[in-house]
Amino acid sequence: MAAVPRLSRIGEIVYRVFEALDELVAIVEEARTVPMTAGCVVPRGDVLELMDDLRDALPGELDDAQDVLDERDTLVANAREQSDRMITGAENDSEAMVAHARAEADRIMAEAKARADRMIDEATNNANAIIGDANDEAQRLEHSANREYEAVTGRARAEAARVVEAGNASYNKSVSDGIVEQQRLVSESEVVAASKSEAERIVDAAHAESDRLRGDCDVYVDDKLADFEDILTGTLRSVNRGRQQLRTGAGVHDYVEYPHGVDEGMPGPAQMAG
């Protein structure tokens, strides 16, 4: 709504300016010509009055606009210089920020790498310590199993020797008793046949008793060896479970190949039984 009065005001100004210009043209056209020249004589007062009307008709903003136009180059130059300074400052700030960000990223990467290296070293040391403890425990169990095997085998051998010796003594005593009885019976004519039969029976009984004692000795030794085999089997299972737990705790899978010295140092049941 405010644009309509402003347009009306502009129309009035334009109309007054053209009207004054028309009057000036009419004055110049109607002026008396100066003889022998192209000039003319115009009434100064009328012309000055029309010029004042023109000056009054033109708004003051045109003068301000002219001043702005006069200062346009200066303002544009100042604006361009200020813009260049701002762009240069922004570029410098951007480069500084990028350099700072790159330095900060390098520092963070270096710290992360150092922390990762420390963690890897600690994990390696812990794994080596666990493996060393496992090897020591395996050797201790092996030595303990060997001592137990030697003890059980020694006791079994001693018991077998004692049983065999007792069997031999009983056999020899039975044979001696049979021979004595046989000789006594032979000396008596009436009981020669009976004593011969009794002597043969005693001798057979002595042989049977000796065989029985030998069989009992073999059974006893086999039972002792079977018991020791069960002990060794249980010990080996405990060692395998311990090694499996150590592998799982150290983050090592079952398919990881261990040094040959670790696995080859543990004898199998057949080797220990042999």
C-alpha positions in Angstrom: 0.0 0.0 0.0 3.0 2.4 0.7 4.2 1.9 -2.9 1.2 3.8 -4.4 1.9 7.2 -2.8 5.6 6.9 -3.6 4.8 6.2 -7.3 2.5 9.2 -7.3 5.2 11.4 -5.8 7.7 10.2 -8.4 5.1 11.0 -11.2 4.6 14.5 -9.9 8.4 15.1 -9.8 8.8 13.8 -13.3 5.9 15.9 -14.6 7.2 19.1 -12.9 10.7 18.5 -14.4 9.4 18.0 -17.9 7.1 21.0 -17.5 10.0 23.2 -16.5 12.1 21.9 -19.3 9.3 22.6 -21.8 9.1 26.2 -20.5 12.8 26.6 -20.8 12.7 25.3 -24.4 9.8 27.8 -25.1 11.8 30.7 -23.6 14.8 29.8 -25.7 12.8 29.4 -28.9 11.0 32.7 -28.4 14.1 34.7 -27.3 15.4 37.5 -29.6 18.3 36.5 -31.8 21.6 38.5 -31.4 22.5 39.9 -34.8 25.3 38.3 -36.6 25.5 35.4 -34.1 23.8 32.1 -33.2 23.1 33.3 -29.7 19.9 34.8 -28.3 18.8 37.0 -25.5 16.8 35.2 -22.8 15.2 36.7 -19.7 17.6 35.8 -16.9 15.0 36.0 -14.1 12.6 33.6 -15.8 15.4 31.1 -16.6 16.7 31.3 -13.0 13.2 30.8 -11.7 12.7 27.7 -13.8 16.1 26.4 -12.8 15.2 26.8 -9.1 12.0 25.0 -9.8 14.0 22.1 -11.4 16.3 22.1 -8.4 13.4 22.0 -5.9 11.6 19.3 -7.9 14.5 16.9 -7.8 14.7 15.1 -4.4 17.7 15.3 -2.1 18.3 11.6 -2.4 19.7 12.1 -5.9 22.5 14.3 -4.4 23.2 11.6 -1.7 23.1 9.0 -4.5 25.7 11.0 -6.4 27.8 11.2 -3.3 27.5 7.4 -3.0 28.4 7.0 -6.6 31.4 9.2 -6.1 32.5 7.1 -3.2 31.6 3.8 -4.9 35.1 3.0 -6.0 36.5 3.7 -2.6 33.8 1.6 -0.9 34.3 -1.2 -3.4 38.1 -1.1 -2.9 37.7 -1.1 0.8 35.2 -3.9 0.6 37.5 -5.9 -1.7 40.5 -5.3 0.6 38.4 -6.3 3.7 37.2 -9.4 1.8 40.8 -10.3 0.8 41.9 -9.9 4.4 39.0 -12.0 5.7 39.7 -14.7 3.0 43.5 -14.7 3.9 42.7 -14.9 7.6 40.2 -17.7 7.0 42.8 -19.6 4.9 45.5 -19.1 7.5 43.1 -20.2 10.3 42.0 -23.2 8.2 45.6 -24.2 7.5 46.4 -23.8 11.2 43.4 -25.9 12.2 44.3 -28.6 9.7 47.9 -28.7 10.9 46.7 -28.8 14.5 44.2 -31.6 13.7 46.9 -33.5 11.8 49.3 -33.2 14.7 46.6 -34.2 17.2 45.8 -37.2 15.0 49.4 -38.2 14.8 49.8 -37.9 18.5 46.7 -40.0 19.1 47.9 -42.6 16.6 51.3 -42.7 18.3 49.7 -43.1 21.7 47.4 -45.9 20.5 50.2 -47.7 18.8 52.4 -47.5 22.0 49.4 -48.7 24.1 48.8 -51.6 21.7 52.5 -52.5 21.7 52.5 -52.5 25.5 49.4 -54.7 25.6 50.9 -57.1 23.1 54.1 -57.3 25.1 52.2 -57.9 28.3 50.1 -60.6 26.7 53.2 -62.2 25.3 54.9 -62.2 28.6 51.9 -63.6 30.3 51.6 -66.3 27.7 55.2 -67.2 28.1 54.9 -67.3 31.9 51.8 -69.5 31.6 53.6 -71.9 29.1 56.6 -72.0 31.4 54.5 -72.8 34.4 52.7 -75.5 32.3 56.0 -77.0 31.3 57.2 -77.0 34.9 54.0 -78.6 36.1 54.1 -81.2 33.3 57.7 -82.1 34.2 56.8 -82.3 37.9 53.8 -84.6 37.1 56.1 -86.7 34.8 58.7 -87.1 37.5 56.0 -87.9 40.0 54.5 -90.5 37.7 57.9 -92.0 37.1 58.6 -92.2 40.8 55.1 -93.8 41.4 55.7 -96.2 38.5 59.1 -97.2 39.9 57.6 -97.6 43.4 54.6 -99.7 42.2 56.8 -101.8 39.9 59.3 -102.4 42.6 56.7 -103.5 45.0 55.1 -105.7 42.4 58.5 -107.3 41.6 59.3 -107.8 45.3 55.9 -109.4 45.9 56.2 -111.6 42.8 59.7 -112.7 43.9 58.3 -113.4 47.4 55.4 -115.4 46.0 57.7 -117.3 43.6 60.2 -118.0 46.4 57.4 -119.2 48.7 56.0 -121.4 45.8 59.4 -122.8 45.2 60.0 -123.5 48.9 56.6 -125.1 49.1 57.3 -127.1 46.0 60.7 -128.2 47.2 59.2 -129.1 50.6 56.4 -131.1 49.0 58.9 -132.9 46.8 61.1 -133.6 49.7 58.2 -134.9 51.8 57.1 -137.0 48.8 60.5 -138.5 48.4 60.8 -139.2 52.1 57.4 -140.7 52.1 58.1 -142.7 49.0 61.4 -144.0 50.5 59.5 -145.0 53.7 56.8 -146.7 51.8 59.3 -148.5 49.5 61.0 -149.9 52.6 57.8 -151.5 53.6 57.0 -154.3 51.2 53.4 -154.5 52.1 52.6 -151.0 51.2 55.0 -150.5 48.3 52.2 -150.1 45.8 50.2 -147.7 48.0 53.3 -145.6 48.8 54.2 -145.4 45.2 50.7 -144.2 44.3 50.8 -141.8 47.3 54.2 -140.5 46.3 53.0 -139.9 42.7 49.9 -138.1 44.1 52.1 -135.9 46.4 54.4 -135.1 43.5 51.4 -134.2 41.3 49.9 -132.1 44.1 53.2 -130.3 44.5 53.4 -129.6 40.8 49.8 -128.4 40.9 50.5 -126.2 43.9 53.5 -124.7 42.2 51.6 -124.0 39.1 48.8 -122.4 41.1 51.3 -120.3 43.0 52.9 -119.2 39.7 49.5 -118.4 38.3 48.6 -116.4 41.4 51.9 -114.5 41.2 51.2 -113.7 37.5 47.7 -112.5 38.3 49.0 -110.4 41.2 51.6 -108.8 39.1 49.1 -108.1 36.3 46.6 -106.5 38.7 49.4 -104.3 40.1 50.4 -103.3 36.6 46.7 -102.6 35.7 46.3 -100.4 38.8 49.5 -98.5 37.8 48.2 -98.1 34.3 44.9 -96.6 35.6 47.0 -94.2 37.8 49.1 -93.2 34.8 46.0 -92.8 32.6 44.4 -90.5 35.2 47.6 -88.5 35.5 47.9 -88.0 31.8 44.2 -86.9 31.6 44.9 -84.4 34.4 47.9 -83.1 32.5 45.9 -82.9 29.2 43.1 -81.0 31.0 45.6 -78.6 32.5 47.2 -78.0 29.2 43.8 -77.5 27.6 42.9 -75.0 30.2 46.2 -73.2 29.8 45.6 -73.1 26.0 42.1 -71.7 26.4 43.2 -69.1 29.0 46.1 -67.9 26.8 43.8 -67.5 23.8 45.6 -70.3 21.9 43.4 -72.6 19.8 43.8 -76.4 19.9 45.1 -76.5 16.3 48.1 -74.3 17.2 51.3 -76.3 16.8 53.3 -76.3 20.0 57.0 -76.8 20.1 58.0 -80.5 19.8 59.8 -80.3 23.1 56.5 -79.8 25.0 54.5 -82.7 23.6 57.4 -85.0 23.0 58.6 -84.6 26.6 55.4 -86.3 27.9 55.6 -90.2 27.5 52.5 -92.1 26.3 50.9 -94.8 28.4 52.6 -97.5 26.2 56.0 -95.9 26.7 55.6 -95.6 30.5 54.2 -99.1 30.8 57.1 -100.4 28.8 
